[in-house]
Amino acid sequence: MSFRSLLFFSASLVLAGCATSIPRELQEARAAYHRAAEEPATLQKAPARLYEAREALVAAERSFNDDGDTVETRDRAYIAMRKAELAKVLARTEVMLERTAQARSALREAKEEKAAQTREELARTRAALVEEQAESALTQEQLEAERARRAEAERRAAQATAALERVASVKQDTRGTVVTLSGSVLFASGKSKLLPAAASRLRQVADALLAGDPNATFVVEGHTDSTGDPALNQRLSEERANAVRDFLIDKGVPAGRIEARGQGSTQPVADNSTAEGRANNRRVELIIRPPA
Amino acid sequence: MRTQFIGLTLLFLLAPAGCATFPPPTDSLAASMASVQTAERLGAEQVPQAALSLRLAQDEVERTRALMADEKNRRAHLMALRAASDAELAIALVREHHAQMEAQRAEASAAAADAARTNP
């Protein structure tokens, strides 16, 4: 090459540098910077890095203005692009660290609340337990009292039965305690007015009833033998039962606890064909029903 | 006169390239290598985005060395700066990845505890 063409060649090189199109790297660097700057988080969380990115972009632009599309311009543009991306990534990381911190403090709060809840529950359970124990102590007392009451009732029932057995025949059946008084002791034949001799015995019966279970109820049943008109027997047995009932009420047995019924000849306890049997059938039964 | 003219022209030709006047960029090379090593230690190879940036940085370190061997020091210096920017980005991407995992874990725990509180 001649010297003159060398000159031309070098001159054209210099001129060419000022008139080229913008290199791809510089365009990408500008875009990357704008992307980073647009994100509000970048300025908030990584302002220094964003500034560095801007300085790098400025250096690349200066290189392009001064020397055009050179290798140096492209390198500087590349660096500027990476620095812009770096600023964005650092800002995002800050945001995530803040999220973690918030979540951790929310977790702590939730755990503290749970702990407080558990403490409350525990306190409630303890209080309930204490109450239960107090109640059960009371129930023990009540049980003891109940037992004592029942023992007392049984004692009185035994005493009353013993007393009754001294004046009448006493047996137990499905109806309760049955006190059987002979008809001939209480009434004249065919009559329903109590004999004077019956009074002392019936008085003892009344005492025994009153000494027994205060919740027991009584039924007075009149019975006849099978001789004579059944209708008349029925009426006689009713009148006799009422007579005994009235006497007992008079001696203190509460009226609400004692009933009277006539059974006529319908419930014999002995054979009506013999005199002894008929005598046994002519009776008054006093049924002591224990409370239900 | 002619010799001077040729000399000036030669200077004019060579000056824009500027290779002979620039010292070997040993400092910027060392800095970029240090950043690349940090990125490797942090496990950038395991994090997809970071792995790409790390590879670019490693390539650029090699290119820096080649340029220095070729005595193209100014270019080598800029190549070292490129390597450093890619390595720094790789490091940031690894840290971002870990921070994201951490945030997701912490938020999941908080949500679970919240659910447990309202539904004992």
Interface residues (C-beta under 8 A of the other chain):
Chain A: F3 L6 L7 S10 L13 V14 D67 V71 E72 D75 R76 Y78 I79 R82 K83 E85 L86 V89 L90 R92 T93 M96 L97 R99 T100 A103 R104 A106 L107 A110 K111 E113 K114 Q117
Chain B: I6 T9 F12 L13 P16 R74 R75 L78 M79 L81 R82 S85 D86 E88 L89 A92 L93 R95 E96 A99 Q100 E102 A103 A106 E107 S109 A110 A113 D114 A116 R117 P120
